[in-house]
Amino acid sequence: MPFLSIVRPLALAAVLAAPVIPAPAAEIRPLPDGMARAAIGDLRLYHDPAAWRIAGEAGTWQVHCRGAECDDPLMTIVAVPAELTTCSPGAVIDRAAIDFPDAWTREATRAGAIGLDVHVATLDQGSRNWAGSPIHACTIHHGTAYWFLAPGNGCHTRVSESEALRALLNGLSTAGAAGP
């Protein structure tokens, strides 16, 4: 096995496993339709600010819902140099397998982001009740890999939460495609 094939996944796992320090709110640009665009590095995330709170800077952002039960982040976004990782359907499946090795099935799809290839992995944990899926997603833009990690709450993950986060990824765009 080539040395780089071992080092790259270990380096990425160390970066993605680092503790997340709460950071100030991401730059939010309000829009006439009541929606907003949060700056996530060189990307923009179109979202409803009444439903989502996005905070972070310098490579790590957290996505929270708005409401009484929204203290913990639902999704963490980590930006790392693209040379430390790959971003493909296989890469998101591999990342999901690291976090959830006992999942029954894993599926990789694409988000409907504008100007980006966003690969999204969802999985079935084999829960006896109907549960939402953890989400692992990635995209690469301008030499930076962005990883979107939403581990959920095991078999207690709400389906509505999981679907809302998946839909939120459709709001990603490059800064240029997002406009002013």
C-alpha positions as CSV (number, residue, x, y, z in Angstrom):
1,M,0.0,0.0,0.0
2,P,1.6,3.3,-1.0
3,F,2.5,5.6,1.9
4,L,0.3,8.5,0.7
5,S,-2.8,6.3,0.6
6,I,-2.2,5.8,4.4
7,V,-1.1,9.3,5.3
8,R,-3.9,11.2,3.5
9,P,-6.8,9.4,5.2
10,L,-5.1,9.6,8.6
11,A,-4.4,13.3,8.1
12,L,-8.0,14.0,7.1
13,A,-9.4,11.9,9.9
14,A,-7.3,13.9,12.4
15,V,-8.5,17.2,10.9
16,L,-12.1,16.1,10.8
17,A,-12.0,14.7,14.4
18,A,-10.5,17.8,15.9
19,P,-12.7,19.4,18.6
20,V,-14.9,22.2,17.2
21,I,-14.5,25.5,19.0
22,P,-17.6,27.7,18.9
23,A,-17.0,30.6,16.6
24,P,-18.8,33.8,15.7
25,A,-21.6,33.8,13.2
26,A,-20.6,33.4,9.5
27,E,-21.1,36.5,7.3
28,I,-24.8,36.5,6.4
29,R,-26.0,38.4,3.4
30,P,-29.7,39.1,3.6
31,L,-31.7,38.9,0.4
32,P,-34.9,40.6,-0.7
33,D,-36.9,37.3,-0.5
34,G,-36.2,37.0,3.2
35,M,-33.6,34.3,2.7
36,A,-29.9,34.7,3.3
37,R,-26.5,33.5,2.0
38,A,-23.9,32.5,4.6
39,A,-20.2,32.7,3.5
40,I,-18.6,29.3,4.0
41,G,-15.1,29.9,2.7
42,D,-15.3,30.5,-1.0
43,L,-18.9,29.1,-1.1
44,R,-22.3,30.5,-0.3
45,L,-25.1,28.7,1.5
46,Y,-28.5,29.9,0.6
47,H,-30.8,29.3,3.6
48,D,-33.8,30.5,5.6
49,P,-32.3,32.5,8.5
50,A,-35.6,31.9,10.5
51,A,-34.9,28.1,10.3
52,W,-31.1,27.9,10.4
53,R,-28.2,29.5,12.4
54,I,-24.8,29.2,10.8
55,A,-21.7,30.1,12.8
56,G,-18.0,29.7,12.2
57,E,-14.9,30.9,10.5
58,A,-11.3,29.9,9.6
59,G,-12.1,26.5,8.3
60,T,-14.9,25.3,10.6
61,W,-18.6,26.1,10.6
62,Q,-21.6,24.8,12.5
63,V,-25.2,24.6,11.3
64,H,-27.9,24.8,14.0
65,C,-31.6,24.8,13.6
66,R,-33.5,27.6,15.3
67,G,-35.8,26.6,18.2
68,A,-35.9,25.2,21.7
69,E,-34.0,22.0,20.9
70,C,-31.2,23.5,18.8
71,D,-28.2,24.0,21.2
72,D,-26.1,21.3,19.6
73,P,-25.0,21.7,15.9
74,L,-26.8,19.4,13.4
75,M,-24.0,19.7,10.9
76,T,-20.3,20.6,11.0
77,I,-18.6,22.0,7.9
78,V,-14.8,21.6,7.8
79,A,-12.6,23.1,5.1
80,V,-9.2,21.4,4.5
81,P,-6.6,21.7,1.7
82,A,-7.8,19.6,-1.2
83,E,-4.5,17.8,-1.4
84,L,-5.3,16.1,2.0
85,T,-8.4,14.4,0.7
86,T,-10.4,13.3,-2.3
87,C,-14.1,14.1,-2.9
88,S,-16.1,11.6,-4.8
89,P,-19.0,9.2,-4.3
90,G,-16.5,6.6,-3.0
91,A,-14.9,9.1,-0.6
92,V,-18.2,10.0,1.1
93,I,-19.1,6.3,1.3
94,D,-15.7,5.6,2.9
95,R,-16.1,8.4,5.4
96,A,-19.6,7.2,6.3
97,A,-18.1,3.7,6.8
98,I,-15.5,5.0,9.2
99,D,-18.1,6.7,11.4
100,F,-20.8,4.0,11.0
101,P,-19.1,0.7,10.3
102,D,-22.3,-1.3,11.1
103,A,-24.6,0.5,8.7
104,W,-26.8,-1.8,6.6
105,T,-26.6,0.1,3.4
106,R,-24.8,3.2,2.1
107,E,-25.8,5.3,-0.9
108,A,-24.0,8.2,-2.6
109,T,-26.0,10.8,-4.6
110,R,-25.4,14.4,-5.7
111,A,-26.9,17.6,-4.2
112,G,-28.5,20.1,-6.5
113,A,-25.9,22.8,-5.7
114,I,-25.1,25.5,-8.3
115,G,-21.7,25.3,-9.9
116,L,-20.4,22.6,-7.6
117,D,-20.2,18.8,-7.6
118,V,-21.5,17.9,-4.1
119,H,-21.3,14.2,-3.3
120,V,-23.7,13.1,-0.5
121,A,-23.7,9.8,1.4
122,T,-26.7,8.6,3.3
123,L,-27.0,5.3,5.1
124,D,-29.5,3.0,6.8
125,Q,-28.4,2.2,10.3
126,G,-30.8,-0.7,10.6
127,S,-32.9,1.1,13.2
128,R,-36.2,-0.7,14.2
129,N,-38.0,2.6,14.1
130,W,-38.1,5.0,11.1
131,A,-35.0,7.1,11.6
132,G,-33.2,9.8,9.6
133,S,-29.8,9.2,8.1
134,P,-26.5,10.6,9.1
135,I,-25.2,12.7,6.2
136,H,-21.6,12.9,4.9
137,A,-21.0,15.2,2.0
138,C,-18.1,16.9,0.3
139,T,-17.2,19.3,-2.5
140,I,-13.9,20.8,-3.8
141,H,-13.6,24.4,-4.9
142,H,-10.6,26.6,-5.5
143,G,-8.2,24.1,-3.9
144,T,-10.2,23.6,-0.7
145,A,-12.2,20.5,0.2
146,Y,-15.4,21.2,2.2
147,W,-16.7,18.3,4.2
148,F,-20.3,18.5,5.6
149,L,-20.7,16.1,8.5
150,A,-24.1,15.5,10.2
151,P,-23.8,12.3,12.3
152,G,-27.4,12.5,13.6
153,N,-28.5,10.9,16.8
154,G,-28.3,7.3,16.0
155,C,-31.6,5.6,15.6
156,H,-33.2,8.6,17.2
157,T,-32.4,11.0,14.3
158,R,-35.5,12.6,13.1
159,V,-36.3,12.0,9.4
160,S,-37.3,15.7,9.1
161,E,-33.9,16.8,10.4
162,S,-32.1,14.6,8.0
163,E,-34.2,15.6,5.0
164,A,-33.8,19.3,5.9
165,L,-30.0,19.1,6.1
166,R,-29.9,17.2,2.8
167,A,-32.1,20.0,1.2
168,L,-29.9,22.6,2.7
169,L,-27.0,21.3,0.7
170,N,-28.9,22.1,-2.4
171,G,-28.5,25.8,-1.5
172,L,-24.7,25.6,-1.9
173,S,-23.1,27.7,-4.7
174,T,-19.8,29.2,-5.6
175,A,-19.5,32.9,-4.5
176,G,-19.5,33.9,-8.2
177,A,-22.7,32.0,-9.0
178,A,-24.4,33.4,-5.9
179,G,-23.9,36.9,-7.1
180,P,-23.6,39.9,-4.8
